[in-house]
Amino acid sequence: FEKDDSGRIAILPFYLYVMRTVSLTQARIDMSELDEDSDGFLQPHEMEAYIRGLIPNLAQLRDMPSAFVQMYCRIAARKFFFFCDPHRRGKACIKKVLLSNCLQELMELHQESEEEVTDTEQAENWFSLTSAQRICDMFLALDKDTNGTLSKQELKEYADGTLTEIFVERVFDEHVRRSKVGGGNSREMDFESFLDFVLALENKDTPEGLTYLFRCLDLNGRGFLTTADIHTLFRDVHQKWIEGGNYELCIEDVRDEIWDMVKPADPLRIALADLLSCKQGGTIASMLIDVRGFWAHDNRENLLQEEEEQVEEA
């Protein structure tokens, strides 16, 4: 703590520190009590039980309809596993959970009443009731045949159909388990896999989100992207771009621009480490999988100017 000339510290930072320490200690006790095999890890049902126990004490969640509680806990718990279980072992380390941004984000719902939070802030917080209902409604809207899972064709309608076909194919190749029904040939995305998919797309700039997406971009599973991979991936974006009535563009120019943005350690290939270190990995992933993402990059200067004008007006 910063001291003044008399060696004293400010009350508020110290108070907040004590509150956070007490909160983390209580969270650790609660999680440890739910850890059935006492191995220091929580399984999905244990994490869901922890979240269910918090709901009555979280100002923005305590009035949640009882019929939605189970679904909410599934949605909320999935974010912890997406970020705290990178190897997908089905269990999250309690210590890692306690230090994660996820827990901090969840606890924000405890500190503020819903009236004080804007609609935008609610939508941006994965753990808010608004966000959970949005995710649930999105899945139900995509599930046209109401069988509880999504086919490739159904997932292609995500985000108004702006994702490329090759990306959706690769998502199923890398992140959707083959169904045991129908001789193992049918493969559909269950709700948990859909949550991972949404988390990756909404957190493209994080190592976890970018790792998920890189597996899809790595067409041959070699651990790196070549100029040929970039050309293949962007070809679908280019097609949607032209179908949308936009100006003609050269795929090779976009490929070269991506190479300039990344500046890979090996000039002939882009590895995941290169995307992470260039600090523009999320933007590049968007450019390669989503025509709307490429449009945002292509119009970044105009969008930035509009944001500045809105700030000035406010």
C-alpha positions as CSV (number, residue, x, y, z in Angstrom):
1,F,0.0,0.0,0.0
2,E,1.2,3.5,-0.8
3,K,2.1,5.5,2.3
4,D,1.8,9.2,3.0
5,D,4.5,11.4,4.6
6,S,3.4,10.2,8.0
7,G,3.7,6.5,7.1
8,R,-0.1,6.0,6.9
9,I,-2.1,4.1,4.3
10,A,-5.5,5.1,2.8
11,I,-8.5,3.4,4.3
12,L,-10.4,2.5,1.1
13,P,-7.6,0.4,-0.6
14,F,-7.0,-1.4,2.6
15,Y,-10.7,-2.0,3.1
16,L,-11.1,-3.4,-0.4
17,Y,-8.0,-5.6,0.1
18,V,-9.5,-7.1,3.2
19,M,-12.9,-7.6,1.6
20,R,-11.3,-9.3,-1.4
21,T,-9.2,-11.5,0.9
22,V,-12.2,-12.5,2.9
23,S,-14.2,-13.2,-0.2
24,L,-11.5,-15.4,-1.7
25,T,-11.1,-17.3,1.5
26,Q,-14.8,-18.0,1.7
27,A,-14.9,-19.1,-1.9
28,R,-12.0,-21.5,-1.3
29,I,-13.8,-22.9,1.7
30,D,-17.0,-23.3,-0.2
31,M,-15.3,-25.0,-3.2
32,S,-13.2,-27.3,-1.0
33,E,-16.4,-28.5,0.7
34,L,-17.8,-29.4,-2.7
35,D,-14.6,-31.1,-3.8
36,E,-15.9,-34.7,-3.3
37,D,-12.6,-36.5,-3.8
38,S,-10.5,-33.8,-2.2
39,D,-8.1,-33.6,-5.1
40,G,-8.1,-29.8,-5.3
41,F,-10.1,-29.9,-8.5
42,L,-13.8,-29.3,-9.2
43,Q,-15.8,-31.3,-11.7
44,P,-18.6,-29.7,-13.7
45,H,-21.4,-30.8,-11.4
46,E,-19.4,-29.5,-8.4
47,M,-18.8,-26.1,-10.0
48,E,-22.5,-25.9,-10.9
49,A,-23.3,-26.6,-7.3
50,Y,-21.0,-23.8,-6.2
51,I,-22.6,-21.3,-8.5
52,R,-26.1,-22.4,-7.5
53,G,-25.2,-21.7,-3.9
54,L,-24.1,-18.2,-4.8
55,I,-27.2,-17.1,-6.7
56,P,-29.3,-16.0,-3.6
57,N,-26.4,-13.7,-2.6
58,L,-25.8,-12.1,-5.9
59,A,-27.9,-9.0,-6.3
60,Q,-28.4,-9.3,-10.0
61,L,-29.3,-13.0,-9.9
62,R,-31.4,-13.5,-6.8
63,D,-34.7,-13.0,-8.7
64,M,-33.8,-15.5,-11.4
65,P,-36.8,-17.7,-12.4
66,S,-36.4,-21.0,-10.7
67,A,-37.0,-22.9,-13.9
68,F,-33.9,-21.2,-15.4
69,V,-31.5,-21.9,-12.5
70,Q,-30.2,-25.3,-13.8
71,M,-29.6,-23.9,-17.3
72,Y,-27.9,-20.8,-15.9
73,C,-25.5,-22.9,-13.8
74,R,-24.5,-24.9,-16.9
75,I,-23.8,-21.8,-18.9
76,A,-21.9,-20.1,-16.0
77,A,-19.8,-23.1,-15.1
78,R,-18.7,-23.6,-18.7
79,K,-16.7,-20.4,-18.7
80,F,-14.7,-21.6,-15.8
81,F,-13.8,-24.8,-17.6
82,F,-13.0,-23.0,-20.9
83,F,-10.4,-20.8,-19.1
84,C,-9.3,-23.0,-16.2
85,D,-9.2,-26.4,-17.9
86,P,-7.2,-25.8,-21.0
87,H,-6.4,-29.5,-21.6
88,R,-10.2,-30.4,-21.3
89,R,-9.7,-33.0,-18.6
90,G,-13.1,-32.3,-17.2
91,K,-11.9,-30.7,-14.0
92,A,-10.7,-27.3,-13.0
93,C,-8.0,-26.5,-10.4
94,I,-9.5,-24.7,-7.4
95,K,-6.4,-22.5,-7.0
96,K,-6.6,-21.5,-10.7
97,V,-10.4,-20.8,-10.4
98,L,-9.8,-18.5,-7.4
99,L,-7.2,-16.5,-9.3
100,S,-9.1,-16.3,-12.5
101,N,-10.8,-13.3,-14.1
102,C,-13.9,-15.5,-14.3
103,L,-14.5,-15.5,-10.6
104,Q,-13.9,-11.8,-10.5
105,E,-16.5,-11.3,-13.3
106,L,-19.0,-13.5,-11.4
107,M,-18.5,-11.5,-8.2
108,E,-19.2,-8.3,-10.0
109,L,-22.9,-9.3,-9.9
110,H,-22.6,-9.4,-6.1
111,Q,-21.3,-5.8,-5.8
112,E,-23.8,-3.9,-7.9
113,S,-27.5,-3.9,-8.1
114,E,-29.1,-4.4,-11.5
115,E,-30.5,-0.9,-11.7
116,E,-26.9,0.6,-11.5
117,V,-25.7,-1.5,-14.5
118,T,-26.2,-0.5,-18.1
119,D,-27.6,-3.0,-20.7
120,T,-24.2,-3.0,-22.4
121,E,-22.4,-4.0,-19.2
122,Q,-24.9,-6.7,-18.5
123,A,-24.6,-8.1,-22.1
124,E,-20.8,-8.1,-21.8
125,N,-20.7,-10.0,-18.5
126,W,-21.0,-13.7,-19.4
127,F,-22.5,-14.4,-15.9
128,S,-25.3,-11.8,-16.1
129,L,-28.8,-13.1,-16.4
130,T,-29.2,-11.1,-19.6
131,S,-26.2,-12.8,-21.2
132,A,-27.2,-16.3,-20.1
133,Q,-30.7,-15.8,-21.6
134,R,-29.2,-14.5,-24.8
135,I,-27.0,-17.6,-25.1
136,C,-29.9,-19.9,-24.4
137,D,-32.2,-18.1,-26.9
138,M,-29.5,-18.2,-29.5
139,F,-29.1,-22.0,-29.2
140,L,-32.8,-22.6,-29.4
141,A,-33.2,-20.3,-32.4
142,L,-30.4,-22.3,-34.3
143,D,-31.8,-25.7,-33.3
144,K,-34.4,-25.8,-36.1
145,D,-35.3,-29.4,-35.6
146,T,-35.4,-29.1,-31.8
147,N,-33.4,-32.2,-31.2
148,G,-31.2,-30.5,-28.6
149,T,-28.0,-30.5,-30.8
150,L,-26.9,-28.4,-33.8
151,S,-26.0,-29.8,-37.2
152,K,-23.4,-28.1,-39.4
153,Q,-26.2,-26.5,-41.5
154,E,-27.8,-25.1,-38.3
155,L,-24.5,-23.7,-37.0
156,K,-23.9,-21.9,-40.3
157,E,-26.8,-19.6,-39.4
158,Y,-24.8,-18.3,-36.3
159,A,-24.2,-14.6,-36.5
160,D,-26.6,-14.1,-39.4
161,G,-24.6,-16.6,-41.5
162,T,-21.4,-14.5,-41.7
163,L,-19.1,-17.3,-40.7
164,T,-17.4,-19.2,-43.6
165,E,-18.3,-22.8,-44.5
166,I,-14.8,-24.0,-44.1
167,F,-14.6,-22.7,-40.6
168,V,-17.8,-24.4,-39.5
169,E,-16.5,-27.6,-41.0
170,R,-13.2,-27.3,-39.1
171,V,-15.1,-26.5,-35.8
172,F,-16.9,-29.9,-36.2
173,D,-13.6,-31.6,-37.1
174,E,-11.7,-30.3,-34.1
175,H,-14.2,-29.6,-31.4
176,V,-17.3,-31.8,-31.8
177,R,-17.3,-35.4,-30.7
178,R,-18.6,-38.0,-33.2
179,S,-22.1,-39.2,-32.1
180,K,-22.6,-42.8,-31.1
181,V,-26.0,-42.7,-32.6
182,G,-26.5,-43.6,-36.3
183,G,-23.4,-45.7,-36.7
184,G,-21.1,-43.0,-35.7
185,N,-21.5,-41.1,-38.9
186,S,-23.8,-38.3,-37.7
187,R,-21.9,-35.6,-35.8
188,E,-23.9,-32.8,-34.1
189,M,-22.8,-30.1,-31.6
190,D,-24.2,-30.4,-28.1
191,F,-25.0,-27.5,-25.8
192,E,-21.6,-27.6,-23.9
193,S,-19.7,-27.6,-27.2
194,F,-21.8,-24.7,-28.4
195,L,-20.9,-22.8,-25.2
196,D,-17.2,-23.4,-25.9
197,F,-17.7,-22.2,-29.5
198,V,-19.4,-18.9,-28.4
199,L,-16.8,-18.4,-25.7
200,A,-14.0,-18.7,-28.2
201,L,-15.6,-16.3,-30.7
202,E,-16.4,-13.8,-28.0
203,N,-12.9,-14.0,-26.4
204,K,-10.7,-14.2,-29.6
205,D,-8.0,-12.1,-28.1
206,T,-7.4,-14.4,-25.1
207,P,-4.8,-17.3,-25.3
208,E,-7.7,-19.8,-24.6
209,G,-10.0,-18.3,-27.3
210,L,-7.2,-18.1,-29.9
211,T,-6.0,-21.6,-29.1
212,Y,-9.5,-22.9,-29.9
213,L,-9.7,-21.0,-33.1
214,F,-6.1,-21.9,-34.2
215,R,-6.9,-25.6,-34.2
216,C,-9.7,-24.8,-36.7
217,L,-7.4,-22.6,-38.9
218,D,-4.6,-25.2,-38.9
219,L,-6.1,-27.1,-41.8
220,N,-3.6,-29.9,-41.8
221,G,-3.0,-30.2,-38.0
222,R,0.7,-29.3,-38.4
223,G,0.9,-26.7,-35.7
224,F,1.4,-23.8,-38.2
225,L,-0.3,-22.0,-41.1
226,T,1.3,-21.6,-44.5
227,T,0.5,-19.0,-47.2
228,A,-1.6,-21.8,-48.9
229,D,-3.6,-22.2,-45.7
230,I,-4.3,-18.5,-45.5
231,H,-5.3,-18.4,-49.2
232,T,-7.7,-21.4,-48.7
233,L,-9.3,-19.9,-45.5
234,F,-9.7,-16.4,-47.0
235,R,-11.2,-17.7,-50.2
236,D,-14.5,-18.3,-48.5
237,V,-14.4,-14.9,-46.9
238,H,-13.7,-13.4,-50.3
239,Q,-16.7,-15.2,-51.8
240,K,-19.1,-13.8,-49.1
241,W,-17.5,-10.4,-49.4
242,I,-18.3,-10.2,-53.2
243,E,-21.8,-11.7,-52.7
244,G,-22.4,-8.8,-50.3
245,G,-21.8,-6.3,-53.1
246,N,-18.4,-5.1,-51.9
247,Y,-15.5,-4.0,-54.1
248,E,-13.2,-6.6,-55.6
249,L,-10.1,-7.4,-53.6
250,C,-7.0,-9.4,-54.2
251,I,-6.6,-12.5,-51.9
252,E,-2.8,-12.3,-52.2
253,D,-2.8,-8.7,-50.9
254,V,-4.8,-9.7,-47.8
255,R,-2.5,-12.7,-47.3
256,D,0.5,-10.4,-47.4
257,E,-1.2,-7.9,-45.0
258,I,-1.7,-10.7,-42.5
259,W,1.9,-11.7,-42.8
260,D,2.9,-8.1,-42.1
261,M,0.6,-8.0,-39.1
262,V,2.0,-11.1,-37.6
263,K,5.7,-10.9,-38.5
264,P,6.2,-14.6,-37.7
265,A,9.5,-15.9,-36.3
266,D,9.7,-18.3,-39.3
267,P,8.9,-16.2,-42.4
268,L,7.4,-19.2,-44.1
269,R,4.8,-20.2,-41.5
270,I,2.6,-18.7,-38.7
271,A,2.5,-20.6,-35.4
272,L,0.1,-20.1,-32.5
273,A,2.9,-18.4,-30.6
274,D,3.2,-15.8,-33.4
275,L,-0.5,-15.0,-33.3
276,L,-0.3,-14.6,-29.5
277,S,2.8,-12.4,-29.5
278,C,1.7,-10.1,-32.3
279,K,-1.2,-8.9,-30.2
280,Q,-3.5,-8.9,-33.2
281,G,-4.4,-12.6,-33.2
282,G,-8.1,-12.1,-32.6
283,T,-8.3,-9.6,-35.5
284,I,-6.5,-12.0,-37.8
285,A,-8.7,-14.9,-36.8
286,S,-11.8,-12.8,-37.5
287,M,-10.5,-11.8,-40.9
288,L,-10.1,-15.5,-41.8
289,I,-13.4,-16.9,-40.5
290,D,-16.0,-14.2,-40.6
291,V,-16.9,-11.8,-43.5
292,R,-18.2,-9.3,-40.9
293,G,-14.8,-9.5,-39.1
294,F,-13.0,-8.7,-42.3
295,W,-15.4,-5.8,-43.0
296,A,-14.6,-4.4,-39.5
297,H,-10.9,-4.6,-40.2
298,D,-11.2,-3.1,-43.6
299,N,-13.3,-0.2,-42.2
300,R,-11.4,0.2,-38.9
301,E,-10.4,3.8,-39.5
302,N,-14.0,4.9,-40.2
303,L,-15.3,2.9,-37.2
304,L,-12.6,4.5,-35.0
305,Q,-13.6,7.9,-36.2
306,E,-17.3,7.2,-35.5
307,E,-16.4,6.0,-31.9
308,E,-14.4,9.2,-31.3
309,E,-17.3,11.3,-32.5
310,Q,-19.8,9.5,-30.2
311,V,-17.5,10.1,-27.3
312,E,-17.2,13.8,-28.1
313,E,-21.0,14.0,-28.3
314,A,-21.4,12.2,-25.0
